[in-house]
Amino acid sequence: MAGPQKRKFFHRRKVCRFCADSTLVINYKDVNMLRYFISERAKIIPRRISGTCANHQRELARAIKRSRSIALLPYVGTLDT
């Protein structure tokens, strides 16, 4: 008597969007692009979720921190309690 069979779950390998498209440039002034990489609590999204490579993740973190320091991006997201 065989039990229920488990399905093998296939994870698609995420590709760094900056490596794939060389025209994209990480710039601390480009707030719309940087908002894609922060959560609604204004935390930087890790590379295992965003799919960026290590070099571009470091550049992203640096750009987000720079834009926070000149008040283009928030340090803290909205706190709904």
Secondary structure, DSSP 8 states (H G I E B T S, - for coil): ----------------HHHH-TT----TT-HHHHGGGB-TT--B--HHHH---HHHHHHHHHHHHHHHHTTSS-SS-----
